[in-house]
């Protein structure tokens, strides 16, 4: 998935050391809803984290090696770096909580940069250990009245995976129906304005299908990593039936009965 904030921060800012106080500012306000109640603003702060990432293989305009090095060191040496993952998960979950809801489709746009940041953090052992710490906390509090953040995060991943699969399959079915009608010549006799509208709809649905598939891929990839890294959470009696139901749902819709 291509980054959306390439070039948002100049390389001069990297070299001048301006990103460390900027990251402190982001963590201060993104990770505490009492300081920043607006869920839209907290989600936009997560986009700031994406803008601070070093080079990514999908970047079309990569940073210089020195700028990328400074950014990598930022996530390895910042004094509050271990707050990154808890803050991210809190925002990820917070945009769906009652009283902090956002427009349904918008939450997926907000989560796109969060997946990129988590993907980068996963490659750093210290941050991977932070996943482990949160997973162990979840294992110890699976039946708590107020579920731990990691457990709520996992539940949302499963919900999103199912929703995105349904949306992607539905949109691709619409694309196939429209393409068949177009190729059969059924559109040829339509008024010019209606043909243009059909083409615009086909293009729009194609973009939606692409988005659903890409975000669904990243959601599943995150689940794969977590299940391999912390199987004790997913095999717990509280969660194992939901995991099995999700997998059966995927098999039914992708392969058939």
N, C-alpha and C positions, 0 to 999 in steps of 0.2 A: 504494500500500500504506500503510495507516494506521500511524502510529507507535504503539508499545506503551508508551512511557515518558513520554507527555505528562504534565506536572505532577510528574515525579519530582524536579525541582530547582526550588526556589522562585525567584521573581523577585528576592527580597531577596538571594539568593546571587549572582545576576548583577550586581546593582548594587554589591554590596559587594566585588566582585572576587575572589570565592572560587573561581571556576571555573578560573583560570589555574593555581594550585597543584594543583587536582584533575586537570586535564588532564596536568600533569607527572607526577603519581602514576600515572595510567592508562597513559601512554606508557612509563614506567619498568618497570612490571610486565607489561603486555600484550605488549610487543615483545621480551621476552627470556625464553625458556623456561628458562634457567638460574636465573632469579629466581622464575618462576612456572611450575612444571612441569605443574601440573594443567590440561589443555586446557579443562575446563569453566569454570574460573575465568578463564582468559584470554578465553574467548568472552563471559563475562558482563561483563568489562571493556570489550569492544567495544560491549555494550549501553549502557554508561555514556557512550560517545561519542555514541550516538544520542540519549541524554537531554540532551546538551549542544548539540544542533543548534538553530539559530534556527527561526523559523516555517517550516512546510512547507505547501504548498497543501492537503494532505489533513487537516491538523490540525483536529479538531473543537473544541478549546479552545486557540486561538492565544494566544501570549504577547503582552504589550504591545509596542508598537513599540520602546520603549527597551530592554527586556530582549532582544528579538530582535536589536537592533543590537549590544548588548554581546557576544552569542554569536557573531554574524558576525565581529566584530573579533577574538574569541578565536582563530578558525581562520585569521585573516589575519595576526595579529601575535604569536602565541605564539612564544617563542624556539626551541622544538623542533617547530614545526609541520610541517617537512619530513620528520619521522619518522612522521607520521600514516599515509601510504600504505604505506610498507614494513612498518610494524607491522600494519596491517590485513591485508595480503596474507599476512604470515607466520602470522597467526592463522587466516585463511581456509584456508590450505594445511595448517597444523599440526593441525587437528582431524581430518584424514584420514590423517595419516602413521602408519606403523607405530610402535607404542609410545606414540602419543598419540591413539588412536582413541576415538571416542565412539559411542554407539548410532546406528545408521545414519540413522534418521529424525530424530534430534535435531540432527544437523549442519545440516539445512535450517532448523530453527528458529533456530539460532545465526547462520546466514548472513543471515537477513532484515534485522536492523538494520545489518549490514555493507554491504548494497546501498544502504541509505538514506544512510549516511555517504559512501560512494563517489560516490553520485549528487550529493550536495551539494558534495563536493570537486571534482568534475568542472567545476563552474561557476566555479571560481576558477583563474585562469591559472597561478598559481604551483604549485598542486597538479596541474594538468593537465600541466605541465612535468615533474612528478615521475613521472607515467605514462610520458612520453616517455623519460626517463632510464632507467627500468627496462626499457622496451621495447628501447632501444638496447643495453643490457647483455645482454639476452636474445639479440638478433641476433648479437652478437659471441661468444656462448657456446652456440650451439644444439646443438653436439655434445659438450658438456662431460659428464664422468662424473657430476657433480652439477649437474643443470639449475638455471639461475637461477630466482629466485622468480617472476618474471613468467611464464616458460614453464610452470612447474608450475601457476600460477594459471589460465592459459589452458586447459591440459589438463583441469583440474577443471571449468571452465565448460562445456566441450564435453561431458564425461561427465554433468554435472548436467542439461544441456539435453536430452540424449537420454533420460535416466532420467525426468525430469519430464514429457516428452511422452508416454512410454509409460504412466506412472502416470495422467496426466490423461485420456488416451483410454480406458484401461481402466476408470477410475472412472466416466467419463461413459457408457460402454457399460452398466455395471451400473445406473446411474441410469435409463437408458432402459428397460432390461429390467424393472426394478422398477416404474417408472411405468406401463408398458404393462400389467403384471399388475394393478396397482391400478385402473387405468381400466377394464379389462375386467370387473371384478367378481370376479376370482379370489380376492381377499383377503376378500371379504364372507363366505364360508363358513368361514373359518378361526376357530379359537378366539380370544377377545378378547386373551389374553396373546400369542398368536403375531402377531396384527395389530399390537399395540403394539410388539412386537419388530421387525417389518418396518418400521414407521414410524421407529423409532429408528435402524435400520440405514440407511434411506434418507437420513435427516437427517445421519448421520455420514459416509456416503460423499459426500454433497453438500458437506460442509465440506472433506473431503479433496480433492475435485476442484477446489474453489475455491482452496484453498491451492496445489495443484500448478500450476494455471494462472497464478496471480499470481506465484509464485516463478519459474516458467518464463519468464514475460514479462520479469521483471527480469533473469534470466540472459541471455536473448537480447538484451535492450536493452544490457547491458554488453558483450556480444560485438560488437554492431553498432558501438558507440562505439569499441571498441578496434580493430576491423578498419578503420574509417575513419581513425582517428588514427595507427595504426602498421601499415599494410598490409605493410610489408617483413618483419614477423615472420610473418604468416600466409601470405605467398606464398613463404616459404623452403621449399626442398625437403623439409626435415625435417617440416614441419607441413602443407604444402598438401594432401597426400593425405588427411590426417585431416579437414581442413576440408571437402574435397569429399565425403568419405564421410558426414559429418554432414549436409550439405545434401541429399545424395541420400536419406538416411534420412528426413529430414523430408518431402521431396517424396513419397516412396513412401507414407508413412503418412498424410499430410494430403490428398494429391491422388489417389494411386493410381498404378498402373503405366501 
